[in-house]
Amino acid sequence: MLPARGSWLGIVGALAFGFSSYFFVILEAGHNSKANAVGYMPMVLGAVYELYRGRKLLGAALLALSWACR
């Protein structure tokens, strides 16, 4: 199955977010738990977005998964 038309922009944005210089700076400074917290925020925001769209089961499952991974 091919990704949706706008998903390539999302993939590029995710790569830019993941490889930004901020992550390398906080890892070098020793703030590893802060980097982990920032890394899980897209999943939490996606879960909240799904909850507000009315897809409660998917949003709750994503939120529970993000809290379990933390």
N, C-alpha and C positions, 0 to 999 in steps of 0.2 A: 504494500500500500504506500503510495507516495504521500509525503507530507503536504499539508495544506499550503495554499499559495503564500500566505504571510509568515509561515513558520521559519523560512530561511532568515528573515530579519530577526526573529527571536533567537535563533541559533547564534547568529553573529553577535547579538547583544549579550547573550550568555557568555560567549567566549571572551568578549571585551571586559565584562564584569569580572570573570574569573582570573584573567591575566592582567588585571590593572596593577599598577605599581603599589597601590595601597596594601595589597595582600603580602607582597614581598617585604615591605617595610615593617608591617606588624609581626610577621614571622621572624624577621631578623632581630627585632627588638625583644622577642620572647613571649609575645602575647598570643600563644597558640590557642587558648580557649576562646579568645575574642575572635580569632579567625574562624573557628568552628561555628560560633554563634552567627557570624555574618554569613557563613556558607549555608546555613539552614534557613535563613530568612526567605529566600525565594519560595521554598516549599510551604512555609507558613503563610506567606502572602497569597500564594496560589490557593491554599485551602480556604482562607478567609474570603477570597474572591468567589470561589465556588459556593460557599455558604450564602453570600449575598445574592448570588444569581438564582438561588433556590434549589440548587443541587445539594441537598443537605447530607445525603449519605456519602457521596464522594468527598465533599468538603470535610465532613467529620472523620472519614477514614484517612484522608491526607493529613489532617491536623494531628490525629492520633499517631500516625506513622512518623511525623516530624518530631513529636514529643518523645516517642520511643527511641528514635535514633540519637537524640540529644544525650 
